[in-house]
Amino acid sequence: MRVGRWAADVGLGAVFAVVLAFWATRIAGSWGGGYWRFDCAAGAVVCAIALARRFDPARAAAAGLAVAATAVLAARFAGLPSEPGPGMALGLAVLVATAVRALPVRTSCGVAAGGLAVAAGSLLTAHTLAAGVPSVTLMNVLTWAAAVVAGLCPRLLDARRRAVAEGVRRAERLRLARELHDVVAHHVTGIVVQAQAARLVARKSPEKASDALAEIEAAGSGALAAMRRVVGLLRDPDEAATSASGGLGELVGRFEAGGRAVRLRLPGEEETATWPPEVAGTVFRVVQESLTNVSRHAPGARSVTVSVERDRETLTVEVADDSPRGPSRRHRRGGYGLIGMRERVEALGGTLRAGPRPESGAESGAESGWSVLATLPVPGRDRR
């Protein structure tokens, strides 16, 4: 990313230099003498400020506008060629576009208004007012308008992306009620049953009442832990969380019907039965979303590997394909579906990574592959 930005700035600097040199020759040819020096120097200062805009866009814009306004006044009272010239106008356009795109609303509006004032101020230095709007003023106003549009369009697109991403996160959280109801109802029902059994035990064998109370205490602690884990989570209505291995098997079977081979590695039924419902549901959702992304964005993938492994109290879920490397691959594979999955995984205290497979390098040729890797903590359960 930084290399691309530096390359863009180098290209922009070359454009600035060409425009400044071109306009200096035009002024030298029409005005003669050294009149071109002032325009070239003032334009070069604004262009240099524009190249340094990334360090502090607000101060860079203020400095560029101040230099341009000073140049306009100097040209007006010293009888110099019209300002801002094309080089200075281009530098101001870069500063205005950057401010409109990146700065807060009030600051960006202030910079845009200042740019328009400088563009309109070129009327003070125009040398031909009889034939309508001077060409220098028209050039500056059009350049300013193009800069505002160039900064506003990406700003609106970024705002839309943020709104969509936040909507995905909100939707994942709003579904919490159903899963929370299921988990709480399950644990509370168990507590009620154990409390009823404790009453009977207390009547017949009072010495065993403490064991029954310990069972109730453990069940209550488990309920609280499950509630903490499930906050922020929600499973889909069609999610097969009660049987992780069976649900994933059916999901993979439907995916294989589309013509791609899938290698599925899962723990045994005894292992998956010990997973909490919210963990099993999250595993299902991660695999489901990953396979959906393969279908949509990796038409060249010939095979997919779905691996679910547990190491002590950490569960690792990986879905990897062998699709070829593409120039727009990273952009196309970073959809909004993974935003909801990341929200769900991180709410459980896990992590989610999506990107090119780490093991795919130069030795793998064109087949780089893509993987989604999720890690989830799985609390231990007492088996009684």
Disulfide bonds with the S-S distance in Angstrom:
none
